[in-house]
Amino acid sequence: MPPHRHAPSQPPVRPLGARRFVRRLLTLVAAVAVGAGLLTAPAHAAPSVDEIDAQIDKQWEQLEPTIEQYNKINSQLKANQKKSADLQKKMAPLELQSALAMNQVGDLAARYYIDGPSQEIGALLVSTKPGTLAEQLVILDRLAEQQRKQVAGVLAIRDRYLAQKQKLDALIATEMKQKAELAAKKKQINAEIKRLTAMLPVSSVRVENCPSIDGVVSSAARTAIKTACAQVGDPYVWGATGPNSFDCSGLTQYAYKAAGISLTHFTGAQWNEGRPVSRADARPGDLVFFFSDLHHMGLYLGNGIMVHAPRTGKPVQVSSINTMPVAGFRRPY
């Protein structure tokens, strides 16, 4: 090859095995990372009973004023509809009276147009004595004026009632629209509460001295149940609030104190300190009260049973709530 000619330069040769090795290494690292959970999206825990209850409470805060406003508008609507109906009844005879009067005027005008003056008026005109014609004409004018005033008075009263009714009808239309809007809002909030309630998780609580509990149990209720069940067998002592003896309200006070909730040592006070719950919606951990004067209470465990301090001679125990007349349920959290 001549000295001034050079062979074309070639790129450095890289072994194909190295590329494959790098790709396989990256794939292996990714697989390990996925298996270790490093590349997966963070998992979100399902909302707890307390969190869902807080959302339901927030919805209820909107629903309660809506219900009261709905009741107010509905009450006003009924009152105004009654007023409108009363006015309609008052207008009916006035409308009839004015219609009859107008018919009389119309009949008289038609008769004069077709037949001319009536025989009575003609006789009056020809039989009057000299000097009395002007007086008779004045009487006729007065009669006509009186009739006109009578008709005008009836129409004025009718129109006044009609004006009042028109205002009432306009108000009724506005109130009916507001009622429909409030009803729609109420329905929407109720649907959201129903959706949230359906999300409440059912959990199991296994506590010594008490039967297994399966239901919607908040963290506060779980603590109260465990605390109360741990006292089964402790003696009943009037006025006692623990830790080794209890009366009925002393036991529930002690149980919820462990959950950080303060209750008064008196059944009537605890009734007012909790919020009302229907029997159908009662959950484990709710307070259940008995008799019309609320002189006994217990901690509800679900399925118709409770833990309570019955009376002197009977220790803290689990029993049915159906042995006494149930006054109602309250939720203290």
C-alpha positions in Angstrom: 0.0 0.0 0.0 1.4 3.4 -0.9 2.8 5.4 2.0 0.2 8.2 1.7 -2.8 5.7 1.8 -4.1 4.5 5.2 -6.6 1.9 6.0 -10.1 3.3 7.0 -10.4 3.6 10.8 -12.7 1.1 12.5 -14.7 1.8 15.8 -13.4 -0.1 18.8 -15.1 -3.5 19.1 -17.2 -3.9 22.3 -18.1 -7.4 23.3 -21.9 -8.1 22.8 -21.9 -10.1 26.0 -21.3 -7.0 28.2 -24.4 -5.3 26.9 -26.5 -8.3 27.6 -25.0 -8.6 31.0 -25.9 -5.0 31.9 -29.5 -5.4 30.7 -29.9 -8.6 32.7 -28.4 -7.0 35.8 -30.8 -4.0 35.6 -33.8 -6.4 35.1 -32.7 -8.4 38.1 -32.3 -5.3 40.3 -35.8 -4.1 39.3 -37.4 -7.5 40.1 -35.7 -7.5 43.5 -37.0 -3.9 44.2 -40.5 -4.8 43.2 -40.4 -8.0 45.4 -39.2 -5.9 48.3 -42.0 -3.4 47.8 -39.6 -0.5 46.9 -41.3 0.3 43.6 -44.9 -0.3 44.5 -47.4 2.5 45.1 -47.9 3.3 48.8 -50.9 1.3 50.2 -53.6 3.4 51.9 -55.2 1.8 54.9 -59.0 1.6 55.0 -60.6 4.3 57.1 -61.3 3.3 60.7 -64.7 3.4 62.5 -63.6 6.7 64.2 -62.7 8.3 60.9 -66.0 7.3 59.2 -68.0 8.4 62.2 -66.3 11.8 62.0 -67.3 12.0 58.3 -70.9 11.0 59.2 -71.0 13.6 62.0 -69.8 16.3 59.5 -72.6 15.3 57.1 -75.1 15.3 59.9 -74.0 18.9 60.9 -75.2 19.9 57.4 -78.3 17.7 57.4 -79.8 18.9 60.7 -80.1 22.6 59.8 -81.4 21.5 56.4 -84.1 19.4 58.1 -85.1 22.3 60.4 -85.2 24.8 57.5 -87.3 22.3 55.5 -89.7 22.0 58.5 -89.9 25.8 58.8 -90.7 26.3 55.0 -93.2 23.4 55.1 -95.0 25.0 58.1 -95.1 28.4 56.4 -96.3 26.8 53.2 -99.2 25.0 54.9 -100.3 28.3 56.7 -100.2 30.3 53.5 -102.0 27.7 51.5 -104.8 27.8 54.2 -104.9 31.6 53.9 -105.2 31.4 50.2 -108.0 28.8 50.4 -109.8 31.0 53.0 -109.6 34.0 50.6 -110.8 31.9 47.8 -113.9 31.0 49.8 -114.5 34.7 50.6 -114.2 35.7 47.0 -116.7 33.2 45.7 -119.9 35.0 46.9 -118.5 38.4 45.9 -117.8 37.1 42.4 -121.3 35.7 42.3 -122.8 39.0 43.6 -120.9 41.1 41.1 -121.8 38.7 38.3 -125.5 39.0 39.1 -125.3 42.8 39.3 -123.5 43.0 36.0 -126.1 40.7 34.4 -128.8 42.9 35.6 -127.1 46.0 34.1 -126.5 44.1 30.9 -130.1 42.9 30.7 -131.4 46.4 31.2 -129.1 47.8 28.6 -130.1 45.1 26.1 -133.8 45.7 26.7 -133.5 49.4 26.2 -131.5 48.8 23.0 -134.0 46.3 21.5 -137.4 47.5 22.9 -136.7 51.1 23.8 -137.7 52.5 27.3 -139.7 50.1 29.3 -143.5 50.6 29.8 -142.9 51.4 33.5 -140.5 54.2 32.6 -142.7 55.4 29.8 -145.8 55.5 32.1 -143.7 57.4 34.6 -142.7 60.0 32.0 -146.3 60.5 30.6 -148.2 60.4 33.8 -146.2 62.8 35.8 -147.8 66.0 36.8 -146.5 69.3 35.5 -143.4 70.4 37.4 -142.5 66.9 38.7 -140.7 65.6 35.5 -137.4 67.0 36.5 -137.8 65.5 40.0 -138.5 62.0 38.5 -135.5 62.2 36.2 -133.3 63.0 39.2 -134.8 59.9 41.0 -134.0 57.8 37.9 -130.4 59.2 37.8 -130.0 58.4 41.5 -131.3 54.9 41.0 -128.8 54.3 38.2 -126.0 55.9 40.3 -126.8 53.7 43.3 -126.7 50.6 41.1 -123.4 51.7 39.7 -122.0 52.2 43.2 -123.3 48.9 44.3 -121.5 47.1 41.4 -118.4 49.2 41.9 -118.3 48.4 45.7 -118.6 44.7 45.0 -115.9 44.8 42.4 -113.6 46.8 44.7 -113.9 44.3 47.5 -113.3 41.4 45.1 -110.3 43.0 43.6 -108.8 43.6 47.1 -109.2 40.0 47.9 -107.8 39.0 44.5 -104.7 41.2 45.1 -104.1 39.6 48.4 -104.5 36.1 46.9 -102.1 36.9 44.1 -99.4 37.9 46.6 -100.1 34.7 48.6 -99.9 32.6 45.5 -96.6 34.1 44.6 -95.3 33.4 48.1 -96.6 29.9 47.9 -94.8 29.3 44.6 -91.5 30.6 46.1 -92.0 28.4 49.2 -92.8 25.3 47.1 -89.6 25.9 45.1 -87.6 26.3 48.4 -89.2 23.1 49.8 -88.2 21.1 46.6 -84.6 22.4 46.8 -84.3 21.6 50.5 -85.8 18.1 49.9 -83.3 17.5 47.2 -80.4 18.6 49.4 -81.8 16.5 52.3 -81.9 13.4 50.0 -78.4 14.0 48.8 -77.0 14.3 52.3 -78.9 11.3 53.5 -77.5 9.3 50.6 -74.0 10.3 51.6 -74.6 9.3 55.2 -76.0 6.0 54.0 -72.9 5.4 51.8 -70.6 6.2 54.7 -72.5 4.0 57.1 -72.2 1.1 54.7 -68.4 1.6 54.8 -68.2 1.1 58.5 -65.9 -1.9 59.0 -67.1 -4.9 61.1 -64.4 -6.1 63.5 -64.2 -8.9 66.0 -63.4 -8.3 69.7 -62.3 -11.3 71.8 -62.2 -10.4 75.5 -61.9 -12.6 78.5 -65.0 -12.9 80.6 -67.3 -11.7 77.7 -68.6 -13.5 74.6 -67.0 -12.8 71.2 -68.2 -9.5 69.8 -68.5 -9.0 66.0 -69.7 -5.6 64.9 -68.8 -2.0 64.3 -66.6 -1.1 67.2 -64.7 2.2 67.6 -61.4 2.4 69.3 -63.0 4.1 72.4 -65.7 1.4 72.6 -63.1 -1.4 72.2 -61.2 0.0 75.2 -64.3 0.5 77.3 -65.5 -3.1 76.5 -62.2 -4.6 77.4 -62.1 -2.6 80.7 -65.7 -3.4 81.7 -65.3 -7.1 80.8 -62.2 -7.3 82.9 -64.3 -6.4 86.0 -66.7 -9.3 85.6 -66.9 -11.0 89.0 -66.1 -7.8 91.0 -68.7 -7.1 93.7 -71.5 -4.6 93.5 -71.1 -1.8 96.0 -73.5 1.2 96.1 -71.6 4.4 95.1 -68.4 2.5 94.1 -66.5 3.5 91.0 -63.7 0.9 91.1 -61.2 -0.3 90.7 -62.4 -3.4 92.7 -66.1 -2.8 93.2 -68.8 -0.9 91.2 -72.4 0.2 91.0 -74.0 0.4 87.6 -73.0 3.9 86.5 -69.7 3.6 88.3 -68.8 0.6 86.0 -69.6 2.5 82.8 -67.8 5.6 84.1 -64.7 3.5 84.9 -64.8 1.7 81.5 -64.9 4.9 79.5 -62.4 6.7 81.7 -59.9 4.1 80.4 -60.8 5.3 76.9 -60.2 8.9 77.8 -63.9 9.9 78.0 -65.2 11.5 81.1 -68.7 10.6 82.3 -70.6 11.7 85.4 -71.3 9.1 88.1 -75.0 9.2 87.7 -77.3 7.4 85.2 -79.4 10.5 84.4 -76.3 12.6 83.6 -74.7 9.8 81.4 -78.1 9.7 79.5 -77.7 13.4 78.7 -73.9 13.2 78.1 -74.3 10.7 75.3 -76.1 11.2 72.0 -79.3 9.3 71.2 -79.0 6.1 69.2 -81.9 3.9 68.1 -82.1 0.3 69.2 -81.6 -0.8 65.5 -78.4 1.3 65.2 -77.0 0.4 68.6 -73.3 -0.7 68.5 -71.1 -2.6 71.0 -69.9 0.0 73.5 -73.0 2.0 73.6 -74.7 2.7 77.0 -78.0 1.0 77.5 -80.5 2.4 80.0 -83.5 0.8 81.7 -86.8 1.9 83.3 -88.6 5.2 82.7 -86.6 6.9 85.5 -83.3 5.6 84.1 -82.3 4.1 87.4 -80.2 1.3 85.9 -77.7 1.0 83.0 -75.1 -1.2 81.4 -72.5 -1.3 78.7 -74.0 -2.9 75.5 -72.0 -5.7 73.8 -74.3 -6.2 70.8 -76.7 -9.1 70.1 -79.0 -8.2 73.0 -76.4 -8.6 75.7 -74.6 -6.3 78.1 -72.0 -6.2 80.9 -73.3 -4.4 84.0 -73.3 -4.2 87.8 -76.7 -5.5 88.7 -77.3 -5.0 92.5 -76.0 -5.9 95.9 -75.4 -9.6 96.1 -74.8 -9.9 92.3 -71.3 -9.1 91.0 -70.5 -7.5 87.6 -71.7 -9.9 85.0 -72.9 -10.4 81.4 -76.6 -10.7 80.9 -79.5 -10.1 78.4 -80.9 -6.6 78.1 -84.4 -8.1 77.7 -84.8 -8.9 81.4 -85.7 -5.2 82.0 -87.6 -2.5 80.1 -85.1 -0.7 77.9 -85.4 3.0 78.0 -82.9 3.7 75.2 -79.3 3.8 74.1 -76.7 6.6 74.2 -73.3 6.8 72.5 -70.8 8.7 74.7 -68.2 9.3 72.0 
